[in-house]
Amino acid sequence: RPVREAFGVIGQQLGSGANIDLASYKRIFRIIIVDVLEPIIMPPIVRTLMAEAPGVGIECIQPDAKFYEGIRAGTIDLACFAFPIDTTDMIVKPICPLDLVVVSRRDHPGIERPLDLATFQTLTQIAMGRELRGLTNIDKNLVAQGMPRKVGYMAAKIWSMPAMIERTDLVGILPRRFVRELAGNFALDIHEMPTEMPEQFMYMMWHANSEHDPGHIWLRESMMQAARSN
C-alpha cells in the first residue's frame, strides 16, 4: 500500500501519465473479473501483452463478496463485477450494460417461440448459488413483479451452466454477450426476456490512490475499450 500511495502522489504531480513504454514496462497486475466478462475483455488485452509488452503479466484472482478489501489493501489492482461499491476511497465506473436473455437447450419441448410469460413462469431454472446470485438484481426484480423463479439447480460456476442447460430441460438467465461468446460450443436457443427488466451494468472498481498510476491507467483504459468494442 505505501508504494501504491507513493506512485499515486507522483502521478498527480506528473499529470495523467497514461503513455507508457510497453516494450520495457515490467509489472504483474492482479485483478478480479467476473466470469461473464473474462472471455470478452481479456483476449484483446492478452494479445497486446504478447505482442508488445513481454514484461507485463496479469493474474486473475478468484472473487468473493469482500473483494474490495483487497483493493483497499493494495493486493488487488482493480475489479470488474456486477454491482458497485459505495465507498469514498473507491472509484467506480460502469463498463457495459448487463443485457439478459433466457437460454434453453435447442428445441426445448416445453417452449414455443417466442417465449411467453406464462411459459417462462412454469420452467425450472438453473442459477448461481444464493450468495453470488444475491450480488445481482435478477431475483429482486422478478420477485418485485410477482414472478419468483423456480430454481431446481444452483451451479458453483457460471461456466457450467451452458452445458447443464444443453443436457437438461433447465433454462437459465444469462448475459447476452456471454451466451454469444459460447454459442458455437453448445446446442442452445436464446429467447428474449418475456418481462421487462430494469437496466443493469457491469462495473470497474479501483482505489483512488491508483487513479494517476500510469500503468494502471493503461490497463483500465484498455479493458474499458475492449468491453465497449465487442
Salt bridges, closest charged atoms under 4 A:
GLU59 OE1 - ARG30 NE 3.23
ASP77 OD1 - ARG27 NH2 3.50
ASP89 OD2 - ARG72 NE 2.80
ASP89 OD2 - HIS207 NE2 3.71
ASP99 OD2 - ARG176 NE 2.45
ASP139 OD1 - ARG133 NE 3.12
ASP139 OD1 - ARG149 NH2 3.07
GLU166 OE1 - ARG167 NE 3.76
ASP169 OD1 - ARG105 NE 2.71
ASP169 OD1 - HIS108 NE2 3.98
ASP189 OD1 - ARG113 NH2 3.33
GLU192 OE1 - ARG176 NH2 2.82
GLU211 OE1 - ARG220 NH2 3.43
ASP213 OD2 - ARG27 NH2 3.00
